[in-house]
Amino acid sequence: MSFVEPATPVKMNSPFSWNAPNVEEWLLRQAVDLTGTSTGTLSPSVDLFEQGFDSLSATFLRDRIVEALRSSNDPDTQKAAQDLEQNCVYSFPVIKDLAAHIAGLTSTSSADGQVPNKVEGKVRIEEMIEKYTAGLPGPIDIPSLAKCPPVVVLLTGSFGTLGSQILATLLEDDRIEKVYAFNRRVAGTQTILQRHIEMFRDMGLDVGLLESKKLVFLFGDTTQSGLGLDRGQYGMLCRTVGIIIHNAWKLDLNLSLPSFEPYIQATRNLINIAKSGQNASTLRFLFMSSITSAQSWSRSKGPYPEEVVEDASVAVGGRYGEAKYVAERVLAQSGLHATSLRIGQVSGGHPRGAWATSDWLPILVKSSLTLGVLPLAEGVVSWVPADAVAKSIIDVALAAEAPPIALNLVHLHPVEWKSVISNIKIAVKDVLNKDLGLVSFHDWFESLQSRAVNATAQDISSLPAIKLLQFFRGLAQANDEDVRLGTKGEEIGGFPAFATEKMRELSATIRDIDQLGADDARAWVGYWRDAGFFE
C-alpha cells in the first residue's frame, strides 16, 4: 500500500460535528483518500502505520485536520488548530484515539486531550511489561563462568546499516560456525541475497562474505508464535542455536508505544524459541537496546548503571525508548542468560562512513543546507561508529564470562558537539562546496519551526527535519536548559552519562576505540552525497 498525493489541492468537508464518533468517521475517510484504498480497507482500531501510512501521509492528514478546524465558526474549534501538535498522528496513530484527542481539544475543557503526563506514561509502560512477562519465570542467577554456548547464531534484522555490519563481522569471525540471518519478507523482485549484496556494496563491505557456507537466510514473521517458519526450520533453530542477537527493530522517533508493540511481541516470541531449545540453559540472548530507554534518568543520580532499573519512570518520553525499556524488562524476567546492550548513537563507520539517511543527523545536515546554517550546542556526544558497535557486540557474545543483564555501549572518549559540527561544516565546504553559518541550536530550531508552518511536500523534501520537529524541539529545549545552567561536559539532548565499567571489561574493541574526528565527518558527508541525499 502506498501513499497517493493528490495532483491538486482538495477541499475537504469538515466533520458533521466535533464529537469523537463524527471525527472518527471523517478521519477514516481522509485516511482512505490519502492511501488510495477503497472504503472498508482501513480499520479505525488499527495503527495507521501498519496500514500503509508513512511520514508524508501523516503530514498531509494533519494538514487536513488543521484546515477543517480553522474553517469552523466556533472559536474553541478554531483555537484547537493552534493547539494540535505537529506530530499528532504519530502520538495517536489509531484513528479512534486520534478522534478522541481532537474531540478533547475542541471542547472547552481541552485538558482532556493533552498528551499523557509522566505518571500516565509510567502506567502505560508497566501495563505493557505485565502483558508480555505473563508466564515468564523471572530472573536467574548467572554463574561468573557460565559455559560458553554453541557458536551458532540467530541474527534478526541483518539488513540495514548496523545489521549488515553485525552480519559481516560474524561471517569474518572463524569462531562462528553458522549464522541464521532472519528477516521478514519484503515486496519487490529482489531476492534477500540481492538486497544484502546491494547493501554491502553501498557500505563498502566485502560482498564475498555473503558466499560463505555458514550463512543461511531465513524468512518469517517474528510476531507469529512460530516465527512464520515451517516445522523443519523452527526445529532446526531450537536444536542448534546457542546465541540470539536480536537487532530487528524499527527506528522511528515519532511512533507511539502501541506502534512498537509488534516488536515487543517479537521479543517475547524469540524468548519462547530460546527457552524451548536444547541449549536453553547456556544460550545467550543479546538484545540491541538503546540509551533512550533511560531518557528520563536524572543526571543528579550519576551515570545510568549497567543493570535493569525497575522504575519505569526512567524511560518515559519518546516512545521508541519506552518500547526498548519494555523489552529490557521482559528479557530480565525471561529466565535466560539475557543481556540488553544499550547502544548510543551509531555513527557511520569504516570503510565508507555509511550512515542511513533516515537517521536524525543526516536529516539535520540536509535541512541545514536549506536553512543556510548549522546548529551549535553545549555538551558532548558519545557516538560509536557502526563497525565498532558490531565488533563490540561480538566481543560480548563470545566472552569467556557470561555477560551481565545490561551493558552500556557508548564511546569512552566523548567529543564536544561544537567540534563535531565544525568538522561537518568543513566537510560540507570540501565535499559540496557550500559555506554554512553557525548559530545557536535555539535559533536554528526557531528557523526550522517557522518553515514548518503550512509546509508543503516540497518544503518537507528540502527540510526533512520538519518530520522530526518534536525530536528537534526536545534537543533545542535541552540545550537551552544547559545554557541556562552553565552545564559543561554532559551529553547533548539532556541525556545522562552512562556507566561503562562492565562493557570495558568485556570488549577490547570499545576499550581501544579512537575519538571521532574530521576524517569521520568527511566520510559521512561524502557518503550522503554519493547516496544522492542532497539532491
N, C-alpha and C positions, 0 to 999 in steps of 0.2 A: 504494500500500500504506500503511495507516495503523495506528497503534498502538491496540490494543484493551486497555483496562484492565479486569481482572476486576471484576464488580459486588461480589463479596465476596472476602475473603482466601482464597487457595487454598493448601492444604498440599501442598507438592511433595515427592515422594520424593527421596532423595539418590542420587547415583551408586552403582552396584554396588560400585565401588572408586574410589580417588582417583588411579589412574594416568591418563595422558593419553588413551588411547583411550576409556575409560569416561566420563571427564569430558567429552570432546568429544561423545559421543553424548547425554549428559544435557543439555549446553548447547544442543545443536541442538533438542532437544525443548522446552526453555524458550523459545528464540527463536521457534519456530513458534507456541507458545501465546500469547506476548506480541504477536505481529504479527497473529494471527488468520488465518494462512495454513494451507495443507494441507501435510502431510509431503511432503518432496521438493521443495518450492518454494525453500527456503533452502539455500544452499551453505555448508559449513563452511570453504571455502577462499576465500571472497569477503568483502570488507569488509561488516560488518553494516549500516553507514550507507549503503551503496549498495544495500541490500536492504530498506529501509523503516524501519530503526531511527532514533530521534531521542533527544534528551536524556532524555525521560521513560522511554522503554522501556529505555534504558541504566541508569537509576537502578533500575528495577524488577528488571532482570536481576541487578544487583549485590546487591540485597536478597535475592533468591532464593539466590544463591551463599552469602552470609553465613549465611542461615538453615540451609542444608544443612550448612555447615561446623560451625556451632555444635551441630547435632543429633548429631554424631558422638561416639562413646565414646572416640575416640583423642585424647590430649592435644595431639599435634602438629597434628592436623587442626583441633581447636578453636582453637588458637593462630593458625592461618592466617586465621581470621575477623578477628582483630585486625590482622593484617599486610596484609590485602587493601586496596589503595589505593582511595580514593574514586572515582578516575577510571579504574579498571582496564579497563573496557570500551572507553574511548577510547584507552588506551595499547595495548590488544591487541584491535582491532576485528574481527580474523579469528578465528573460533571455534577453529580449530586452534591458533593462537598463544595465545589466552586459556586453552585447556585445558592447554597445556604450562606456562604460567605458574602456574596454580592447582596443577597436579601438583607443580611445584617447591616451592611454598610449603608443601604438606602433607608433603613429605619432610623427614627430619631435617636434610639439607643444604640449607636453604632459600635459600642464596645463589644457587643456580641459577635462582631465579625472580625475581631482582631486576631492576628497570628498568635498561637498558643504561647504562654509565657514559660519561664524556666521550670516551674513546678509541674505544669501540664506536660512539658517536654519530657521530664523525668518519668512521669507516669506512663507516657506513650512508649518510651523505650523499655521500661520494666515489663509492660504488658506483652511486648513482642518477645522479650527474653523468656518470659514464662511460657509463652506459646511454643517456642522452639527448644526449650530444655525439658519439656514434658517427657518422662520416661528415661531420662539420662541418669547415670549412677552418681555423678558428682566427681569432684577432683580426685586424683590419685597421687600417691607418694612416688616420686621418680627417684630411683637409686642414683647415686652420684656417678656410677659407672654402669649404665644400662647397656645391655647387649646391643651391638650395632645391628640394625635390621638389614635384610637383603637389599642390595643396591639396585632394585627395580623401582623406577619412579613413575608415578602418575602425575602428569602436569596438566592442570586445567588452564585454558587460556594461553596457548602457545603462540597466538597471533598478536600483533601489536608490538610496541617498542620494547617494553620490559619482558613480555612473554617470549619474544624472539631472542632476546639476549639470554634469558634463562635457558631456553632450548639449545642455543648454540653452545653455551657453557657446559651443559650436561653432555652434549654429544662429543665435545672435545675432551672430556674427562674419562680417562681409561678405567677409573674405578667404577663407573656406571655400567651396569650390564645391559639394561634395557630401559627405554623411555616410551611410555604411552602418552602421546600428545593428544589430549582430549579437547575437542572444540564442538560447538553447535554447528549444525548445517546452516549455510547461508545461500541466499538466492544468487543466481548467476551461472555462467557457463564454466568458470574456472574451477579446477579441482583444488582440494585443500593443499596439495603439493605445489601446484602452480602459484597459489596465493602466498605460500611461505617462500618460494623462490623469489617472487617479486619483492616481498618484504625484506628478505636477506640482502638482495641486491641494493634496495633502497638504503639500507642501513650500512652497507659495506661489509656485511658478514660473509663468511666462507660458505658459498652455496653448496660446495661439495659435501659439507656436513650432512645435508639433507638426504644424501645417498647412503648414509650409514645403515647397516643391517640391524642395528639395535633400536632404530626408530620405527614406531608403529603409530600411525594416525588412527584415532577413533572419533566417530561422530555420535552425538547423542544429545540428551537434554537433561541437565543436572537438576532441573526442577521436578523430574519424574523419579519415583522411588527406585526404579531400576536403571536410572540414568539414561533411559531410552535405548539401552543396549539389548542385543539378543542374549539368550541364556548362556551361550558359549562364551561370549565376550565378558559378560558380567562375572561368570565363574572364574574366568582366567584372571581377572583383576583381583578377585577375592583370594585366589591361590598364590599369586606371585608378588603383588605389590608390597613393598616394605617402606616406601616413602611417598607421601602425598604432598605436592606443592600446589596449593590452591590459589591461583592467580586470577582466575576469570571473575571479573567484576566490572561493572560499567562505571567509567569515570565521567560523572556529570554532577557538577556542583549545584545544579538548580533543582534536581528532582526531590520529591518528598520521601519521607521514610517508607510509606506504603509502596512507593515505586521501586524501592530496593528489596522488597520482601522476596521476590523470586530468587535473589542472590543469597539471602539468608536461608531460604528453603533448600537451595543447592548445597549450602554448607552442611546443613543437617543431614541431607541425603548422602553426602560424602562421608560424614561421620558413621552413618549406618553401614556403608560398604566397608569402611575400615574395621568396624567392630565385628563384622561377620566374617572377616578374612582369617586365613590361617596364621597370619603374622600379627594379629591384633595386639598381643602382649608387648611386642617390640616396635611396632610400626610408629613412624614419626610423621606427624601431621603438621605441616608448616603452612600457616595462613598469612597471606600478604595483606596485612592491615595497614593502617595509616596513622600518622601523628594527629590527624584531625579527630581521631577517636578520643583525644584528650583536649579538645579545643576550648573547654571552659575550665580547665585546671588553673588555679590561681598561682601566678608567679611567686606570690609571697610564701607559698608552701615549699619552694625549692624545685629542683628538677623532677620531672614526672618519672616515677620509678619503673623499673623493669619487672613489673608484676601486673596482674589484672586488678584494677581498682574497682571495687564493687559498688561504689556510689555513682549511679548513672548520671547524676547532675554534671559530672566532669565532661560528659560527651554532648550535652545539649547545645544545639547551634545548627550548623549546616547539616542537612540530613545525610549526606554522604558519610560524614564522620560518625553520626549516630548509628548508621547501619553497620559500619565497621565495628563499632563498640559492641553492638548486639552480638555479632558473630564471635567476637573475642569471648564474651561471657558464655555463649553457648558452648564453645570449644572448651572452656575451663571446666564445664560440667560434664564433658563427654566421656571421661574415664580413659582417655587415650593419652599418649605422650604427645600432647599438642603444644605448639609454640606459635604465638601471634607476633609476627615481626612488624612493628610499627615503623613503616618506611616514610621518611621525609620526602620532600620534593625530589623527584627523579629528573635529573637534567640530561641533556644529550651527552652521549659518551663516545668512546672510541669505536670505530675509526673515523666516522664522518660527522659526529656531533648530532646524530639523528634525534630530533625532539618533536614529538607529534604536534602538528599544527592545531589540533583541537584543544591543547592544553592552554592554561591561562597566560603564561609568559609570552609565547609567540603571539597570542591574541593581543596582549598588551603592546608588544612591539609593533605589530601591524597597525593597530589603532593609533599608536603614537606617530607613525608615518603620516597619517591623515591629519592628526592634530598639530603636527609640527614640533612636538616636544615630548620628552621622556620624563617620567616622574622620579623625583628624589625622595628618599625616605630615611628616617633614622633606623638603626638596627642592623642586624646581620642576617645572612642566610646560611643554612646548613645543608645545601643541596648535594646530592650524591649522583655522579654520572651512572647511567643505566648499566654499563658493563661492570662497574664496581659493585653495584647493588646485586646483580646476578651472581657474581663470584662470591659475595658475602653470604648470600642465601645458600649456596652450595657448601661453603665452609661450615655453616650451621647444620645443614642436612647430614653431613658426613663426619661431624665432630665425634671424637672418641667418647666424650661425655655427653649424656643426654642433655639437650638444651632445656632451659627453663621455660616456664609458661608464657613469658613475654620477653621480648628484646626490642630495644630502640635502635633503629638503623638510620642514623643521621651522620653528617660529616663531623669528624672530630676537630676540624680546624675551620670554623666558620669564617666567612669573609663579609665585609661590610657591603650593604646594598649599594651604597654610593659608588663603591669600587666596581661592582658588577655592572651597574647601569652606565657608568663611564666607559667601561670596556665595550658594552653594547653600542654606545654612541660612536665610538671609534670604529667598531666593526661595520656599522651601518654606513659610515663615511667611506671606509675602504672597499666594502663589498658592493654597496648600492650607489655610492657617490652621492649620498644625501646628508645634509647637515641638519641635525636636530638640536633644539634647545633643551635646557634643563629647567624644570620648575618643581615646586613642591608637589607632593602627592595630592595634597588638598586641592591645589589649583588645577592639576591635571584631571582629577575626578570631576571638579565643577564644570570644566570644559566638556568632558565626556557626557555628563548628565544633561547639560543644556542641549547637546546634539541628539540626545535620546528622545527628547520630546517630539512626538509626531514623526518619529523616524520611519523612513521608507525602506523597502527591501534593499535598495541601492545604498542607502546610508548604513544599514547593518552589514552589508558586504564589505564596505571600506572601513567600518568601525565595529568589528565583531565584538568588541568589549561591551557593547550595549546589551548583548545577550547574557553577559555576566555582571550586569550592573550591580546587583545586590552583593556579589562577591567583592567587587572592587570598592563598593561603598564601605564594606567591612574593613578592608585594608586601609582605606583613607581615614576612617574614624579611629582605628587602632593607632595609626601614625600620628594623628592629631593629639591623641592622648599621650603618646610617648614624648612628643614635642612639649606638651604642657607640663609633663612631669620631669622633663630633662632626662629621660631614660636613655641609657647607653649600653651597647653590647648585648641587647636582647634580640630574639628572633622577630623579624618583621611580622605584621599582622596580628600582634598581640599574643603570639604563641609562647608557651613557656620553654624553658630549657628541658632537655631530656637526659636522664641518667644513661650512661653508656658503658659502665664498668663490665657488665656481663658480656655485652657484644664485643668489646675489645678482647676479652679473654678467648672468645670462640673464633674470631675471624682475623686472620693475618691481613686479609685484603683491606678491611676497614682501618686497621692499625696503621697501615703503610700508605694510605691514600694521600695524594697530592692536593694542595689547596687549589680551588678554582681560580683561573686567571684569564688573561687576554686571549690566549690561544683557544680556550673553551668558547668564549663569546664569539670569536671569529668563526669557529666551526659551526656554532648554532645558526648564526645569521646566514652563512654560506649554504647550510642545509635547507633552511627555509626558502632561500632564493631559488635553489635548484629544484625544490618541490613545487615551485610556481605559486607559493603562498602570497607573495607580494604583488601578483599581477592583478 
